[in-house]
Amino acid sequence: METKYWLRLLHDTDYLTVIMFKSLHSDADELGKMLFTILRSTNRLKSPNRQQPNDC
């Protein structure tokens, strides 16, 4: 994830303290997990093998 690269760079150049870095890095991990889950479930819904409900 590109965000983690920039966070690491900011930490390595002393723009972020260790506490700030750990907090933001953890937040980035959680956001990445949420986005991955959303993409995975969206792709499942769009899957051509999925049966479409009948319009009654």
Buried (B, 14 or more C-beta within 10 A) or exposed (E): EEBEEEBEEBBEEEEBEEEEBEEBBEEBEEEEEEEEEEEEEEEEEEEEEEEEEEEE
